[in-house]
Amino acid sequence: MKTLLISRIDKPEVLAYAGEVERLLLSYGYHVALEGSTAIAMGREEDGEWLDETDADIVVAIGGDGTVLLAVQKMRRQIPVIGINKGHVGFLAELESGEVPAFFRNLQRRMRLELRMRIALSTDSEHLGEALNEAVIVTARPAKMLRFTIVIDGVEVEEFRADGLIVATPTGSTAYAMSGGGPIVDPKFDGFLLVPLAPYMLSSRPHLIDSSRDLKIRLESAKPAQIVLDGRGSVPIGTNVELTVRRAENPAVFIDAGKNFFLKVREKLHSL
């Protein structure tokens, strides 16, 4: 089984641990390659493969949830991924260091996969991108409000002013959306979570919408806005624009570590 290792590269101790994982996997008979930026950070550029070109069977992401999100975002085809938590909370990076040897010792005998819905956002003229956790719509200048109209199946169902709007997946419900006051959503649910950021009216509440519905978001404001996908970079979307939110064609593929989602949430939240 060919494995591609991607590591957080700004922490020397995490890179050193990635080297330990590489040696462990090699001892188990895995064929191991390093993701390009990880290989460069380790001084082994010749051993690097880029995520959009690799033929790896699985991807092992070492770091926090950001490393997992980066890996999924950079894949041209969705490859099964498993995260090893070297960050703070780790909702997506499921394995802790002590669980790694036994997990990979058994993985080649049996591998269970779990599909996670992603969202795709577009305007009439442009595909803006895809996200596993969330898309955040905010103004290009801080502390400026936007006016949003939510349109579901052609019907205007909500209009509000807010600092921004989080459009999250069930997977992303435990990320920025949770910090914004949204509910924790079962990742098996197939839908969109809308969470207004600091709405002007307290009656503007989060919405959970089935992905089979036609969801559009209208921005009706003179203030230029931008959209941030999974916390990485921003795409300017101008002033008055209508966004279409759809379920992405290709879901993310996770290797199932056999952990109960609700128990994991309880454990992670109690550790904060």
KOLTOR-475909 format. One record per residue: x, y, z of N, C-alpha, C in turn; residue in three letters. Coordinates in pm, whole numbers, plus 50000, padded with zeros to 5 digits. Each point is the difference from the previous one (the first is absolute). Layout:
XYZXYZXYZALA;...
This chain:
500854988050000499155012050000500885012450000MET;499755008949905500815012249992499355011050083LYS;500815006450083499545010350093500735012949972THR;499265010949997500605013349988499875007150133LEU;501125004450056500015007250127500025015049975LEU;499075007250060500035014650000500025004750144ILE;500915009250031500195004350138499855015250010SER;499595004550116500145014250033501495003249996ARG;500375011049932501425002449976500575011550082ILE;499175007050078500505011450076500394996450143ASP;499884987150034500374995450134501054988949986LYS;501265002750039501064989849985499664986950068PRO;499325000650115499694987650071498984991549925GLU;499105006649925499034992549920500704993649880VAL;500905007349936500784994249890500834988150048LEU;500595001450118500784988850055499114987950024ALA;498805002450050499074989050022499584993649868TYR;499855008149895499674994549868501074990349954ALA;501265003250031501084990649968499864986950075GLY;499535000850125499784987850078498884991649938GLU;498925006749958498894992849936500464993549870VAL;500815007249924500534994249875500774987250028GLU;500885000250098500784988150033499114988650050ARG;498975003350076499064989850048499294993449883LEU;499495008149908499274994449886500914991549912LEU;501225004449980500944992049921500244986550068LEU;500095000050132500234987450072498814990649988SER;498815005449973498794991949981499814995749855TYR;500885004349911499904995949861499285009749909GLY;499685011950048499385010249915501065006049907TYR;499575004149882500835008449914499645014350033HIS;500985008250040499735013350053500645010849912VAL;499205010249968500505012049933499645012150084ALA;500735010949981499755012350073499335010249909LEU;498995006850053499385011049925501075010749974GLU;499885007149886501065008849954500515009950101GLY;499115007850063500465010150095500584993650126SER;499484988550037500554992650115501424995349969THR;500204994649879501324995449960501015011549999ALA;499585011649949500895011649996500375004350141ILE;499015000350091500265004150138500944990350071ALA;499994987349958500894990050057501374999649932MET;500185008549898501264999749925500114988049908GLY;498854994749956499994987949915499115002449878ARG;500265010849930499155004049888499854988949896GLU;501064992049983499964989349899498984989150034GLU;499564999250125499044989850041498555005149996ASP;499805012249951498685006150007499094996449884GLY;498724999150030498944998549900498895009950036GLU;499435006549899498945009650026498654993250003TRP;499125005050085498704993650021499154999449875LEU;500165009649910499194999749879500584991049891ASP;501144993450031500624991249902500244985850053GLU;499914998050129500384987350060499074988649960THR;500564987950000499204987949979499874992150130ASP;500155007050113499944993350130498624994050024ALA;499994989250079498744993450038499345007050118ASP;500825005450092499485007250116500895012050028ILE;499445009650072500755011850044499955000550151VAL;501155002050063500095001650145500385014450028VAL;499115007450067500215014150030500395001650146ALA;501175005750024500535001150136500015014850039ILE;499215003450100499875013950045498675001750069GLY;499295010549963498665002150052498984999049890GLY;498815005050027498944999649899500385007949875ASP;500795010850018500425007849886500824992049900GLY;500804990750050500814991649910499104990649922THR;498984994650065499054991249931499245007949893VAL;499535011950036499275008349904500875003749880LEU;501265003250027500925003349891500184988149907LEU;500154988250057500184988049918498794997649910ALA;498815000850059498784997649922499855010549890VAL;500335012550032499845010849905500954998649882GLN;501184994550021501004999249895499884987449913LYS;499154990550040499874987749922499245002449870MET;500554995049890499255000549874498924989450000ARG;500314988350052499024989450025500004997750150ARG;498854996850055499914998350145500554986350040GLN;501105000350074500704988150048499644998050146ILE;499814987550045499714997850142501075006150089PRO;499565007650101500935007350087499734996550145VAL;501074999650079499894998450144500935010250064ILE;499525006850103500795010350066500554995350133GLY;501235003850028500624997650131500085013550071ILE;499405001050115499845012950067501295004550069ASN;500535010949946501115006950065499655014950016LYS;498685002550004499525013750017499345001550136GLY;498965008450007499375003050128498794991050027HIS;499034999949910498774992550025499954987549914VAL;500005001649869500094988449911498694992749979GLY;498965006849952498774993049965500204991549873PHE;500845004849908500244992649877501214990950011LEU;501005004150077501194991850021499704990450115ALA;499514988249965499394991250101500994992450086GLU;501164996649947500924991450074500905008150092LEU;500164995550122501015005450089501274991649986GLU;501125005650041501294993549976500044985650051SER;499434997750118500054986750059499194989649924GLY;499075004549916499154990849925500584996149865GLU;501065007049959500514998649864500574986149970VAL;500884994450083500594987049963498964989049977PRO;499054998350092499014989449985499095002549880ALA;499655012749977499105003149888500624996149868PHE;501245003949975500614997349870500474985449989PHE;500204993450112500344985849995498844992049942ARG;498785004350032498814992649956499365005549873ASN;500405012049956499285006749892500064992449868LEU;501124993649971500134993349871499134987549991GLN;499554994950115499104988549999498565004349978ARG;499645011550059498625004649989499955015250007ARG;499415006149898499885014649998498555003749972MET;499395007050093498635004949984500045014849964ARG;499175003949907500005013849951498715007150038LEU;500105013050018498845008350031500025012149907GLU;498885002449931499905011349910499485012250076LEU;500605011449975499585012550063499635010149891ARG;498795004950005499525009749905500845012750001MET;500235005449880500615013249984499005009249929ARG;500225012950011499135009649932500765006649886ILE;499245003649895500555007449887499245013049987ALA;500715010949978499385013349989500335006149865LEU;499005006849943500205006249870499095012149985SER;500335008449904499105010549953499514995749862THR;499255008549936499524996749865501144998049902ASP;501125006750026501084999949902501284993250047SER;500064995950128501294995350053499824989450108GLU;500814989449990500094990250109501015005350101HIS;499565002150124500855006250100500874990150075LEU;499564987650010500804990050069499164990750085GLY;500694991150071499344989950082500585000250140GLU;499234995150096500445000250139499474987650073ALA;500824994750088499604988850084499385004850130LEU;500525010650058499465005550125498995011149974ASN;500465010949940499105011349983500515010149899GLU;499065007749951500295012349927499505011650084ALA;500835010150017499645011650082499945012349910VAL;498875006750003499805012149920500095012050093ILE;500985008649974500225011950083500355011849910VAL;500035011850059500405011749923501525000249981THR;500435006549893501445001449977500635009250105ALA;499205009450055500475008850108499374995650131ARG;500784998450107499454995450128498955009550056PRO;499134994450083499005007750076498975006949911ALA;499724994449885498955005149913498944989249982LYS;498735003850001498924990349992499594997549856MET;499464988149976499464996249871498514997050015LEU;499275001649892498594996349999499844987149919ARG;499404990050062499834986949938498524997049979PHE;499704993649889498674994249978500204985349967THR;499324991350076500094985649978498804995749916ILE;500294993349890498964995549907500064984849992VAL;498894993450038499934985449998498884995749906ILE;500374992149900499034995449898499245011749940ASP;500725011049976499415011649935499235009350090GLY;499934997050130499235008250094500955007450094VAL;499825012950015500795007850095499514997050141GLU;500824993050077499554995450132500605007950115VAL;501075007449975500665007250109500785011749943GLU;499925011350071500805011749962500565005950128GLU;501305002750000500625005250122501295007449966PHE;500445007950096501315006449993500894993750105ARG;501274998049963500944993750092501425003249956ALA;500944997150090501415001849964500454990049895ASP;499294988949990500364989849903499064988250011GLY;500274989849921499174988050001500904987849980LEU;499824990050086500714987249985499074990349930ILE;500494994149893499294989249931500824987450025VAL;499524991350088500804988750046499374986849958ALA;500854989949996499554986149985499754994250138THR;499394988250010499924993550131501374997750062PRO;501004996549919501364998550052500495013050061THR;499695011349935500435012950048499195005650115GLY;498964992850043499185005150110500775000950131SER;501104992550013500815000450122501185009649986THR;500025008049894501095009549978499505014350023ALA;500205008749904499635014250015498505001650027TYR;499184991549938498555001050020499634998150146ALA;500664990950069499724997950142500395012350081MET;501145006149965500425012250069499005011349977SER;499344999849883499025010249968498624997450057GLY;499844989450079498724997150064499154989849929GLY;500564993249900499254989849929499954986850075GLY;499114990849959499864987150067501084990149954PRO;500224989850079500834988749959499124990749918ILE;500464996649880499194992349905500664986549975VAL;499194989649999500474986549966500635000449861ASP;501264995649984500655000649868499334991349895PRO;499114991050041499274991949903498825007749938LYS;499655011350059498965008449942500515006249871PHE;499145001349901500385005249869499335013649981ASP;500675010650041499355013049990500965011450026GLY;499465012249994500775012250018499595006850130PHE;500985005250070499775007350124500355014649977LEU;499025008850020500225014449985500015006450138LEU;501105007050031500145006450131500385014649979VAL;499095009550029500355014349990501065003650104PRO;500935008849961501025004950091499595013650054LEU;499805000850130499615012650067498865006949926ALA;498844993449986498885006349929499485012250075PRO;499475009449924499475012450059498754997250083TYR;499194990449956498784996350073500184986350065MET;499644998950127500174987350070499094989149946LEU;499005003849922499094990149941500634992649882SER;501175004349953500694993249890500744988050056SER;499474988149975500524987950062500614990749896ARG;500814990350044500564990249905498914991949932PRO;500284995849877499094991649923500754987349958HIS;499304988750004500534987349951499124995749883LEU;500604998849881499244998549877500454987549926ILE;499064991849958500334987849926500695003549869ASP;501014992149963500815003249882499254998049869SER;498834993450003499244998349877499275012949960SER;499955009750089499305012449969500915009549919ARG;499345008849927500705010249923500275011950092ASP;501275001850039500385010250096500805011049932LEU;499515012250014500715011549948500135010550111LYS;501105007349997500265010650097500265012849922ILE;499165009950025500185012949933500675009950096ARG;501035006549951500635010950074499525012949938LEU;499355008150081499445012549951500615011350083GLU;501205003849961500725009950077500985007349909SER;500275012550031500995007649924501424996850044ALA;500134992650108501334996950052500544987349932LYS;501215000349950500564988249934500204988650100PRO;499704987949954500104988350086501044990349946ALA;500344990250083500924989449960499534987050063GLN;500464989049942499644987050052501274992350034ILE;500034993950117501164992650048499604985350012VAL;500724991249932499694985849995500934992250093LEU;499424993650101500754992150097501175007850061ASP;499815013150018500985008250068501275002649922GLY;500014996849870501235001149923499795009449880ARG;500565012050010499905009449890498605005749987GLY;499865010049916498705006249980499805002949852SER;498724999949960499625002849863499085012150001VAL;500375011249935499105011649997498754997049917PRO;498855004150051498754997649928499225012949973ILE;500615011550032499395012649963498885004450094GLY;499035007149944498945006050082498694992249984THR;499175003649905498734993149984500204987449916ASN;499824988650064500274987449933499084989250055VAL;499704989949918499214988650046500884987549994GLU;500094993250113500794987750011499094987949998LEU;500454989649932499304987250003500824990350083THR;499344993150093500664990150086499494986249962VAL;500934991149967499644986349963500884990150074ARG;499554987850005500854989150047501064997449892ARG;501264999750039501084997549905499864985949941ALA;500444998749876499864987249931500804989050068GLU;501215003450047500884990050060500155002450150ASN;499464991150082500165001750145501434996950043PRO;500375005050118501264995950061499864985550048ALA;501114992949999500014986050041500934998650120VAL;499444995850113500784998250121500144985250032PHE;501144996450054500174986550054499384999850139ILE;499084991050020499254999150126500894994350109ASP;500215007950106500814995550112499174992550105ALA;498714998149974499154992350089499575007250125GLY;500005013449996499625007750118498595005549985LYS;499234999550107498655005450000500065015249995ASN;499305005949903500075014549980499575007750125PHE;498914996050062499455007750113500874998850124PHE;500584988250022500944998750111501265008149975LEU;500435000249873501205007849966499755014950023LYS;498815004849962499685014150023500015003350149VAL;499384991250079499975002350144501425000650058ARG;500844990849957501374999450051500785012449958GLU;499875004049874500755011549951499565013050067LYS;498695001650015499505012550059500365001050146LEU;500024988850069500355000350144501495002950020HIS;500804998049894501445002450013500375014649973SER;499035008149953500305014049966500145008750126LEU;
